[in-house]
Amino acid sequence: MKEVEQVRNRLQAIAADLDAGNYRLGSWQAVIADADELPMTEKQTLAPEITKLSRQLHGRHGFVNVGFRAGYAVELILLIVGSFAILADSLVTNLIGVFCFALCLQPLMKISFGLILGVRYDYVYLWYIEPRFKMQYGSYFLLTHAQRVLLNLFGSFGTPIAMLIGFITLTPHHAWLGNAALILFVLATLMQIAAFVAEWMGVRMLGPFRLSQLTSPATAAAELKKHRRKV
């Protein structure tokens, strides 16, 4: 229990630094890495505090946000609209369907699988121009590394699948549109693979951003490395 109290004290110190405007970048990552080494029973006692501090850290950015249920409902509506639209015998309607899938499949696949694993979410926020779902980090923290790898890999397939659907749906209308969707499928797939490989090879930053902050495959690679060290 001594290790738990040490981690708890560090979490409280970070919260105090945030309140005072003295937060040092990297402190959160360091304490989470150490907390991850604790037995599951001890991690469970820390999970609520980790969720609370994660909210505090995220809140300092002032992102525009809406509730999780509202955001998830919008994604489901896009999925339903897209499903009907791609079945229509109209090029314009099919294009709308592919666009809906491009918007919703990636987040829906990851979030839905996360919910099955026990991950919970606070809200949807606008990260520059991209809507993102904020996890209750304590629930993610309680997953095993293998579960985290699966979750992030599952969240990597949405956009390539949407482009593949575009290829199948649009080709009968115009071959060039189908080919464009196929090219986007290849590019999206290569980008996911490149992000995974880059993180695996130790490339952690892309400009001012952590690679794992930008894309799920990079997070999957980071979690896979942790999983390999544990087995």
C-alpha atoms as an extended CHARMM CRD file, in Angstrom:
* protein
*
       231  EXT
         1         1  MET       CA              0.0000000000        0.0000000000        0.0000000000  PROA      1               0.0000000000
         2         2  LYS       CA              2.9930000000        2.2890000000        0.3810000000  PROA      2               0.0000000000
         3         3  GLU       CA              3.3250000000        2.4820000000       -3.4110000000  PROA      3               0.0000000000
         4         4  VAL       CA             -0.3690000000        3.3790000000       -3.7330000000  PROA      4               0.0000000000
         5         5  GLU       CA             -0.0050000000        6.2500000000       -1.2880000000  PROA      5               0.0000000000
         6         6  GLN       CA              3.0580000000        7.5080000000       -3.1190000000  PROA      6               0.0000000000
         7         7  VAL       CA              1.1490000000        7.5300000000       -6.4090000000  PROA      7               0.0000000000
         8         8  ARG       CA             -1.8360000000        9.1770000000       -4.7340000000  PROA      8               0.0000000000
         9         9  ASN       CA              0.4040000000       11.8950000000       -3.3040000000  PROA      9               0.0000000000
        10        10  ARG       CA              1.8560000000       12.5350000000       -6.7480000000  PROA      10              0.0000000000
        11        11  LEU       CA             -1.6260000000       12.7720000000       -8.2710000000  PROA      11              0.0000000000
        12        12  GLN       CA             -2.6080000000       15.2770000000       -5.6050000000  PROA      12              0.0000000000
        13        13  ALA       CA              0.5920000000       17.2500000000       -6.2150000000  PROA      13              0.0000000000
        14        14  ILE       CA             -0.2030000000       17.4700000000       -9.9370000000  PROA      14              0.0000000000
        15        15  ALA       CA             -3.7270000000       18.6760000000       -9.1340000000  PROA      15              0.0000000000
        16        16  ALA       CA             -2.2650000000       21.3460000000       -6.8500000000  PROA      16              0.0000000000
        17        17  ASP       CA              0.2030000000       22.4010000000       -9.5420000000  PROA      17              0.0000000000
        18        18  LEU       CA             -2.6550000000       22.7330000000      -12.0310000000  PROA      18              0.0000000000
        19        19  ASP       CA             -4.5940000000       24.9180000000       -9.6000000000  PROA      19              0.0000000000
        20        20  ALA       CA             -1.5230000000       27.0770000000       -9.1030000000  PROA      20              0.0000000000
        21        21  GLY       CA             -0.6730000000       27.2270000000      -12.8050000000  PROA      21              0.0000000000
        22        22  ASN       CA              2.6270000000       25.4120000000      -12.2480000000  PROA      22              0.0000000000
        23        23  TYR       CA              1.9540000000       22.1510000000      -14.0610000000  PROA      23              0.0000000000
        24        24  ARG       CA              5.0250000000       20.6020000000      -15.6770000000  PROA      24              0.0000000000
        25        25  LEU       CA              4.5560000000       18.7210000000      -18.9330000000  PROA      25              0.0000000000
        26        26  GLY       CA              5.2820000000       15.0220000000      -18.5660000000  PROA      26              0.0000000000
        27        27  SER       CA              4.2490000000       14.7450000000      -14.9150000000  PROA      27              0.0000000000
        28        28  TRP       CA              0.9740000000       13.0470000000      -15.7880000000  PROA      28              0.0000000000
        29        29  GLN       CA              2.6020000000       10.5110000000      -18.1060000000  PROA      29              0.0000000000
        30        30  ALA       CA              5.2440000000        9.6810000000      -15.4900000000  PROA      30              0.0000000000
        31        31  VAL       CA              2.8000000000        9.0230000000      -12.6540000000  PROA      31              0.0000000000
        32        32  ILE       CA              0.4670000000        6.9900000000      -14.8750000000  PROA      32              0.0000000000
        33        33  ALA       CA              3.3980000000        4.8440000000      -16.0260000000  PROA      33              0.0000000000
        34        34  ASP       CA              4.2670000000        4.0830000000      -12.3940000000  PROA      34              0.0000000000
        35        35  ALA       CA              0.6390000000        3.5240000000      -11.4060000000  PROA      35              0.0000000000
        36        36  ASP       CA              0.3060000000        1.0550000000      -14.2800000000  PROA      36              0.0000000000
        37        37  GLU       CA              2.8290000000       -1.2130000000      -12.5630000000  PROA      37              0.0000000000
        38        38  LEU       CA              0.6250000000       -1.6790000000       -9.4930000000  PROA      38              0.0000000000
        39        39  PRO       CA             -1.5500000000       -4.7740000000       -8.9180000000  PROA      39              0.0000000000
        40        40  MET       CA             -5.1090000000       -4.5090000000      -10.2400000000  PROA      40              0.0000000000
        41        41  THR       CA             -6.6940000000       -4.3000000000       -6.7910000000  PROA      41              0.0000000000
        42        42  GLU       CA             -4.5560000000       -1.2630000000       -5.9870000000  PROA      42              0.0000000000
        43        43  LYS       CA             -5.1700000000        0.2980000000       -9.3960000000  PROA      43              0.0000000000
        44        44  GLN       CA             -8.9060000000        0.0830000000       -8.7340000000  PROA      44              0.0000000000
        45        45  THR       CA             -8.5360000000        2.2860000000       -5.6600000000  PROA      45              0.0000000000
        46        46  LEU       CA             -6.7600000000        4.9330000000       -7.7370000000  PROA      46              0.0000000000
        47        47  ALA       CA             -9.0490000000        4.8710000000      -10.7830000000  PROA      47              0.0000000000
        48        48  PRO       CA            -11.5370000000        7.5410000000       -9.5420000000  PROA      48              0.0000000000
        49        49  GLU       CA             -8.7070000000        9.9390000000       -8.6880000000  PROA      49              0.0000000000
        50        50  ILE       CA             -7.0700000000        9.3100000000      -12.0580000000  PROA      50              0.0000000000
        51        51  THR       CA            -10.3500000000       10.0790000000      -13.8420000000  PROA      51              0.0000000000
        52        52  LYS       CA            -10.7720000000       13.2700000000      -11.8420000000  PROA      52              0.0000000000
        53        53  LEU       CA             -7.2360000000       14.4760000000      -12.5560000000  PROA      53              0.0000000000
        54        54  SER       CA             -7.5660000000       13.5790000000      -16.2220000000  PROA      54              0.0000000000
        55        55  ARG       CA            -10.6690000000       15.7760000000      -16.4320000000  PROA      55              0.0000000000
        56        56  GLN       CA             -8.7900000000       18.5980000000      -14.7240000000  PROA      56              0.0000000000
        57        57  LEU       CA             -5.8580000000       18.2820000000      -17.1180000000  PROA      57              0.0000000000
        58        58  HSD       CA             -8.0960000000       18.1770000000      -20.1600000000  PROA      58              0.0000000000
        59        59  GLY       CA            -10.2560000000       21.0300000000      -18.9380000000  PROA      59              0.0000000000
        60        60  ARG       CA             -7.3620000000       23.4830000000      -18.9790000000  PROA      60              0.0000000000
        61        61  HSD       CA             -7.5010000000       23.5150000000      -22.8000000000  PROA      61              0.0000000000
        62        62  GLY       CA            -11.0090000000       24.9580000000      -22.8320000000  PROA      62              0.0000000000
        63        63  PHE       CA            -12.2690000000       22.7930000000      -25.6950000000  PROA      63              0.0000000000
        64        64  VAL       CA            -15.8840000000       23.2550000000      -26.7530000000  PROA      64              0.0000000000
        65        65  ASN       CA            -17.7710000000       20.1290000000      -25.6660000000  PROA      65              0.0000000000
        66        66  VAL       CA            -21.1670000000       18.4390000000      -25.4560000000  PROA      66              0.0000000000
        67        67  GLY       CA            -22.3580000000       15.4430000000      -23.4450000000  PROA      67              0.0000000000
        68        68  PHE       CA            -21.3000000000       11.9340000000      -24.4140000000  PROA      68              0.0000000000
        69        69  ARG       CA            -24.8280000000       10.6730000000      -25.0800000000  PROA      69              0.0000000000
        70        70  ALA       CA            -25.6040000000       13.5220000000      -27.4530000000  PROA      70              0.0000000000
        71        71  GLY       CA            -22.3510000000       12.9920000000      -29.3450000000  PROA      71              0.0000000000
        72        72  TYR       CA            -22.8300000000        9.2260000000      -29.5320000000  PROA      72              0.0000000000
        73        73  ALA       CA            -26.4060000000        9.7240000000      -30.7820000000  PROA      73              0.0000000000
        74        74  VAL       CA            -25.1310000000       11.9480000000      -33.5990000000  PROA      74              0.0000000000
        75        75  GLU       CA            -22.6530000000        9.2480000000      -34.6350000000  PROA      75              0.0000000000
        76        76  LEU       CA            -25.4350000000        6.6330000000      -34.6740000000  PROA      76              0.0000000000
        77        77  ILE       CA            -27.6460000000        8.9220000000      -36.7640000000  PROA      77              0.0000000000
        78        78  LEU       CA            -24.8140000000        9.3420000000      -39.2670000000  PROA      78              0.0000000000
        79        79  LEU       CA            -24.4480000000        5.5590000000      -39.4100000000  PROA      79              0.0000000000
        80        80  ILE       CA            -28.1700000000        5.0800000000      -40.0670000000  PROA      80              0.0000000000
        81        81  VAL       CA            -28.3140000000        7.8450000000      -42.6930000000  PROA      81              0.0000000000
        82        82  GLY       CA            -25.1970000000        6.4680000000      -44.3780000000  PROA      82              0.0000000000
        83        83  SER       CA            -26.5820000000        2.9200000000      -44.4230000000  PROA      83              0.0000000000
        84        84  PHE       CA            -29.7480000000        4.0230000000      -46.2320000000  PROA      84              0.0000000000
        85        85  ALA       CA            -27.9020000000        6.4290000000      -48.5190000000  PROA      85              0.0000000000
        86        86  ILE       CA            -25.4630000000        3.8750000000      -49.9430000000  PROA      86              0.0000000000
        87        87  LEU       CA            -28.3870000000        1.5960000000      -50.8700000000  PROA      87              0.0000000000
        88        88  ALA       CA            -30.0750000000        4.2720000000      -52.9720000000  PROA      88              0.0000000000
        89        89  ASP       CA            -29.7800000000        4.2820000000      -56.7660000000  PROA      89              0.0000000000
        90        90  SER       CA            -28.4000000000        7.8050000000      -56.8890000000  PROA      90              0.0000000000
        91        91  LEU       CA            -24.8260000000        8.9990000000      -57.1750000000  PROA      91              0.0000000000
        92        92  VAL       CA            -25.3800000000       12.0720000000      -55.0060000000  PROA      92              0.0000000000
        93        93  THR       CA            -27.1160000000       10.0350000000      -52.3060000000  PROA      93              0.0000000000
        94        94  ASN       CA            -24.3540000000        7.4190000000      -52.4180000000  PROA      94              0.0000000000
        95        95  LEU       CA            -21.7380000000       10.1480000000      -51.9980000000  PROA      95              0.0000000000
        96        96  ILE       CA            -23.6150000000       11.4250000000      -48.9460000000  PROA      96              0.0000000000
        97        97  GLY       CA            -23.6270000000        7.8910000000      -47.5490000000  PROA      97              0.0000000000
        98        98  VAL       CA            -19.8820000000        7.4550000000      -48.0030000000  PROA      98              0.0000000000
        99        99  PHE       CA            -19.2850000000       10.8600000000      -46.4090000000  PROA      99              0.0000000000
       100       100  CYS       CA            -21.4210000000        9.8480000000      -43.4020000000  PROA      100             0.0000000000
       101       101  PHE       CA            -19.4210000000        6.6490000000      -43.0080000000  PROA      101             0.0000000000
       102       102  ALA       CA            -16.1370000000        8.5430000000      -43.2590000000  PROA      102             0.0000000000
       103       103  LEU       CA            -17.3000000000       10.7350000000      -40.3790000000  PROA      103             0.0000000000
       104       104  CYS       CA            -18.7560000000        8.1070000000      -38.0620000000  PROA      104             0.0000000000
       105       105  LEU       CA            -17.1990000000        4.6660000000      -38.5350000000  PROA      105             0.0000000000
       106       106  GLN       CA            -13.8390000000        5.3480000000      -36.8940000000  PROA      106             0.0000000000
       107       107  PRO       CA            -15.1990000000        6.8130000000      -33.6380000000  PROA      107             0.0000000000
       108       108  LEU       CA            -18.2140000000        4.4900000000      -33.4850000000  PROA      108             0.0000000000
       109       109  MET       CA            -16.1370000000        1.3340000000      -33.8240000000  PROA      109             0.0000000000
       110       110  LYS       CA            -13.6440000000        2.3830000000      -31.1740000000  PROA      110             0.0000000000
       111       111  ILE       CA            -16.1700000000        3.8100000000      -28.7090000000  PROA      111             0.0000000000
       112       112  SER       CA            -18.5760000000        0.8830000000      -29.0190000000  PROA      112             0.0000000000
       113       113  PHE       CA            -15.8000000000       -1.6350000000      -28.4760000000  PROA      113             0.0000000000
       114       114  GLY       CA            -14.5490000000        0.4550000000      -25.5710000000  PROA      114             0.0000000000
       115       115  LEU       CA            -17.9960000000        0.3850000000      -23.9650000000  PROA      115             0.0000000000
       116       116  ILE       CA            -18.0130000000       -3.4120000000      -24.2590000000  PROA      116             0.0000000000
       117       117  LEU       CA            -14.6240000000       -3.5630000000      -22.5120000000  PROA      117             0.0000000000
       118       118  GLY       CA            -15.8230000000       -1.2710000000      -19.7100000000  PROA      118             0.0000000000
       119       119  VAL       CA            -14.4490000000        2.0860000000      -20.8380000000  PROA      119             0.0000000000
       120       120  ARG       CA            -16.7080000000        5.0240000000      -20.0590000000  PROA      120             0.0000000000
       121       121  TYR       CA            -16.7490000000        8.4890000000      -21.6410000000  PROA      121             0.0000000000
       122       122  ASP       CA            -17.3390000000       11.9990000000      -20.2990000000  PROA      122             0.0000000000
       123       123  TYR       CA            -18.1010000000       14.1670000000      -23.3110000000  PROA      123             0.0000000000
       124       124  VAL       CA            -17.3790000000       14.9970000000      -26.9390000000  PROA      124             0.0000000000
       125       125  TYR       CA            -15.0520000000       17.9150000000      -27.5960000000  PROA      125             0.0000000000
       126       126  LEU       CA            -13.8320000000       19.7710000000      -30.6570000000  PROA      126             0.0000000000
       127       127  TRP       CA            -10.0860000000       19.2230000000      -31.1390000000  PROA      127             0.0000000000
       128       128  TYR       CA             -9.3180000000       21.9070000000      -33.7220000000  PROA      128             0.0000000000
       129       129  ILE       CA            -11.8010000000       20.7600000000      -36.4180000000  PROA      129             0.0000000000
       130       130  GLU       CA            -12.1260000000       17.1210000000      -35.3170000000  PROA      130             0.0000000000
       131       131  PRO       CA            -14.7940000000       15.9390000000      -32.8290000000  PROA      131             0.0000000000
       132       132  ARG       CA            -13.2810000000       13.5680000000      -30.2560000000  PROA      132             0.0000000000
       133       133  PHE       CA            -14.6300000000       11.5670000000      -27.3280000000  PROA      133             0.0000000000
       134       134  LYS       CA            -13.0520000000       12.1650000000      -23.9040000000  PROA      134             0.0000000000
       135       135  MET       CA            -12.5710000000        8.9590000000      -21.9530000000  PROA      135             0.0000000000
       136       136  GLN       CA            -13.0720000000        8.6350000000      -18.2480000000  PROA      136             0.0000000000
       137       137  TYR       CA             -9.3970000000        7.7820000000      -18.0460000000  PROA      137             0.0000000000
       138       138  GLY       CA             -9.6940000000        5.7120000000      -14.8960000000  PROA      138             0.0000000000
       139       139  SER       CA            -11.8450000000        3.1860000000      -16.7670000000  PROA      139             0.0000000000
       140       140  TYR       CA             -9.2450000000        2.9290000000      -19.5480000000  PROA      140             0.0000000000
       141       141  PHE       CA             -6.4960000000        2.6870000000      -16.9290000000  PROA      141             0.0000000000
       142       142  LEU       CA             -8.1250000000       -0.4870000000      -15.5510000000  PROA      142             0.0000000000
       143       143  LEU       CA             -7.9130000000       -2.3240000000      -18.8700000000  PROA      143             0.0000000000
       144       144  THR       CA             -5.0690000000       -4.7430000000      -19.4040000000  PROA      144             0.0000000000
       145       145  HSD       CA             -2.4450000000       -3.7510000000      -21.9440000000  PROA      145             0.0000000000
       146       146  ALA       CA             -3.7540000000       -6.4580000000      -24.2810000000  PROA      146             0.0000000000
       147       147  GLN       CA             -7.2700000000       -4.9620000000      -24.0750000000  PROA      147             0.0000000000
       148       148  ARG       CA             -5.8830000000       -1.4960000000      -24.7590000000  PROA      148             0.0000000000
       149       149  VAL       CA             -4.0620000000       -2.7910000000      -27.8380000000  PROA      149             0.0000000000
       150       150  LEU       CA             -7.2620000000       -4.3810000000      -29.1620000000  PROA      150             0.0000000000
       151       151  LEU       CA             -9.2900000000       -1.2440000000      -28.4340000000  PROA      151             0.0000000000
       152       152  ASN       CA             -6.9130000000        1.0510000000      -30.2970000000  PROA      152             0.0000000000
       153       153  LEU       CA             -6.4590000000       -1.3330000000      -33.2080000000  PROA      153             0.0000000000
       154       154  PHE       CA            -10.2320000000       -1.6540000000      -33.4840000000  PROA      154             0.0000000000
       155       155  GLY       CA            -10.4010000000        2.1140000000      -33.6490000000  PROA      155             0.0000000000
       156       156  SER       CA             -8.0150000000        2.1480000000      -36.6140000000  PROA      156             0.0000000000
       157       157  PHE       CA            -10.1940000000        0.3790000000      -39.1680000000  PROA      157             0.0000000000
       158       158  GLY       CA            -13.1150000000        2.7840000000      -39.5150000000  PROA      158             0.0000000000
       159       159  THR       CA            -11.8090000000        5.2150000000      -42.1330000000  PROA      159             0.0000000000
       160       160  PRO       CA            -10.2780000000        2.5250000000      -44.4020000000  PROA      160             0.0000000000
       161       161  ILE       CA            -13.5680000000        0.5840000000      -44.2270000000  PROA      161             0.0000000000
       162       162  ALA       CA            -15.5190000000        3.7280000000      -45.1600000000  PROA      162             0.0000000000
       163       163  MET       CA            -13.2870000000        4.2590000000      -48.2050000000  PROA      163             0.0000000000
       164       164  LEU       CA            -13.6320000000        0.6070000000      -49.2060000000  PROA      164             0.0000000000
       165       165  ILE       CA            -17.4110000000        0.9680000000      -49.0360000000  PROA      165             0.0000000000
       166       166  GLY       CA            -17.0010000000        4.0530000000      -51.2060000000  PROA      166             0.0000000000
       167       167  PHE       CA            -15.0750000000        2.0480000000      -53.7820000000  PROA      167             0.0000000000
       168       168  ILE       CA            -17.7530000000       -0.6620000000      -53.9190000000  PROA      168             0.0000000000
       169       169  THR       CA            -20.6510000000        1.8100000000      -53.9530000000  PROA      169             0.0000000000
       170       170  LEU       CA            -19.3340000000        4.4650000000      -56.3380000000  PROA      170             0.0000000000
       171       171  THR       CA            -17.6320000000        2.3250000000      -58.9820000000  PROA      171             0.0000000000
       172       172  PRO       CA            -20.9080000000        1.3370000000      -60.7160000000  PROA      172             0.0000000000
       173       173  HSD       CA            -21.7290000000        5.0530000000      -61.1690000000  PROA      173             0.0000000000
       174       174  HSD       CA            -18.3390000000        6.3450000000      -62.2760000000  PROA      174             0.0000000000
       175       175  ALA       CA            -15.1240000000        4.3340000000      -62.4030000000  PROA      175             0.0000000000
       176       176  TRP       CA            -13.0200000000        7.4000000000      -61.5560000000  PROA      176             0.0000000000
       177       177  LEU       CA            -14.9820000000        7.9850000000      -58.3400000000  PROA      177             0.0000000000
       178       178  GLY       CA            -14.5060000000        4.3670000000      -57.3660000000  PROA      178             0.0000000000
       179       179  ASN       CA            -10.7990000000        4.6120000000      -58.1250000000  PROA      179             0.0000000000
       180       180  ALA       CA            -10.5480000000        7.8090000000      -56.0520000000  PROA      180             0.0000000000
       181       181  ALA       CA            -12.1600000000        6.0190000000      -53.1050000000  PROA      181             0.0000000000
       182       182  LEU       CA             -9.7820000000        3.0930000000      -53.5930000000  PROA      182             0.0000000000
       183       183  ILE       CA             -6.7910000000        5.4560000000      -53.5330000000  PROA      183             0.0000000000
       184       184  LEU       CA             -8.1120000000        7.0150000000      -50.3220000000  PROA      184             0.0000000000
       185       185  PHE       CA             -8.5210000000        3.5120000000      -48.8670000000  PROA      185             0.0000000000
       186       186  VAL       CA             -4.8810000000        2.7070000000      -49.6350000000  PROA      186             0.0000000000
       187       187  LEU       CA             -3.6720000000        6.0610000000      -48.2690000000  PROA      187             0.0000000000
       188       188  ALA       CA             -5.7200000000        5.7420000000      -45.0690000000  PROA      188             0.0000000000
       189       189  THR       CA             -4.4250000000        2.2030000000      -44.5270000000  PROA      189             0.0000000000
       190       190  LEU       CA             -0.8220000000        3.2230000000      -45.1380000000  PROA      190             0.0000000000
       191       191  MET       CA             -1.1750000000        6.1540000000      -42.7370000000  PROA      191             0.0000000000
       192       192  GLN       CA             -2.4450000000        3.8350000000      -39.9960000000  PROA      192             0.0000000000
       193       193  ILE       CA              0.3920000000        1.3890000000      -40.5930000000  PROA      193             0.0000000000
       194       194  ALA       CA              2.9730000000        4.1990000000      -40.6930000000  PROA      194             0.0000000000
       195       195  ALA       CA              1.7310000000        5.6150000000      -37.3760000000  PROA      195             0.0000000000
       196       196  PHE       CA              1.9490000000        2.1720000000      -35.7500000000  PROA      196             0.0000000000
       197       197  VAL       CA              5.4520000000        1.5140000000      -37.1070000000  PROA      197             0.0000000000
       198       198  ALA       CA              6.7070000000        4.9860000000      -36.1800000000  PROA      198             0.0000000000
       199       199  GLU       CA              5.5880000000        4.6370000000      -32.5540000000  PROA      199             0.0000000000
       200       200  TRP       CA              6.9620000000        1.1030000000      -32.4230000000  PROA      200             0.0000000000
       201       201  MET       CA             10.3350000000        2.3770000000      -33.6550000000  PROA      201             0.0000000000
       202       202  GLY       CA             10.4150000000        5.0670000000      -30.9740000000  PROA      202             0.0000000000
       203       203  VAL       CA              9.1320000000        8.1090000000      -32.9010000000  PROA      203             0.0000000000
       204       204  ARG       CA              6.8580000000        9.6480000000      -30.2700000000  PROA      204             0.0000000000
       205       205  MET       CA              6.4070000000       13.2140000000      -31.4830000000  PROA      205             0.0000000000
       206       206  LEU       CA              5.0610000000       14.7130000000      -34.6830000000  PROA      206             0.0000000000
       207       207  GLY       CA              5.7770000000       18.4050000000      -34.4310000000  PROA      207             0.0000000000
       208       208  PRO       CA              4.3130000000       19.6530000000      -31.1210000000  PROA      208             0.0000000000
       209       209  PHE       CA              1.9940000000       16.6410000000      -30.7390000000  PROA      209             0.0000000000
       210       210  ARG       CA              2.4980000000       13.2050000000      -29.2740000000  PROA      210             0.0000000000
       211       211  LEU       CA              1.9750000000       10.6610000000      -32.0590000000  PROA      211             0.0000000000
       212       212  SER       CA             -0.3020000000        8.6500000000      -29.7730000000  PROA      212             0.0000000000
       213       213  GLN       CA             -2.4290000000       11.7810000000      -29.3250000000  PROA      213             0.0000000000
       214       214  LEU       CA             -2.9890000000       12.0290000000      -33.0510000000  PROA      214             0.0000000000
       215       215  THR       CA             -3.9600000000        8.4840000000      -33.9740000000  PROA      215             0.0000000000
       216       216  SER       CA             -5.0890000000        5.1840000000      -32.4500000000  PROA      216             0.0000000000
       217       217  PRO       CA             -2.5150000000        2.9190000000      -34.1890000000  PROA      217             0.0000000000
       218       218  ALA       CA              0.3200000000        4.7810000000      -32.4360000000  PROA      218             0.0000000000
       219       219  THR       CA             -1.3770000000        4.2350000000      -29.0690000000  PROA      219             0.0000000000
       220       220  ALA       CA             -1.8400000000        0.5680000000      -29.9520000000  PROA      220             0.0000000000
       221       221  ALA       CA              1.8930000000        0.2540000000      -30.6710000000  PROA      221             0.0000000000
       222       222  ALA       CA              2.8030000000        1.9210000000      -27.3720000000  PROA      222             0.0000000000
       223       223  GLU       CA              0.4800000000       -0.3740000000      -25.4400000000  PROA      223             0.0000000000
       224       224  LEU       CA              1.7670000000       -3.4350000000      -27.2910000000  PROA      224             0.0000000000
       225       225  LYS       CA              5.3250000000       -2.6220000000      -26.2230000000  PROA      225             0.0000000000
       226       226  LYS       CA              4.1600000000       -2.4010000000      -22.6050000000  PROA      226             0.0000000000
       227       227  HSD       CA              2.3000000000       -5.6970000000      -22.9620000000  PROA      227             0.0000000000
       228       228  ARG       CA              5.4170000000       -7.4410000000      -24.3140000000  PROA      228             0.0000000000
       229       229  ARG       CA              7.4520000000       -6.2240000000      -21.3350000000  PROA      229             0.0000000000
       230       230  LYS       CA              4.9240000000       -7.7370000000      -18.9530000000  PROA      230             0.0000000000
       231       231  VAL       CA              4.7350000000      -11.2150000000      -20.5090000000  PROA      231             0.0000000000
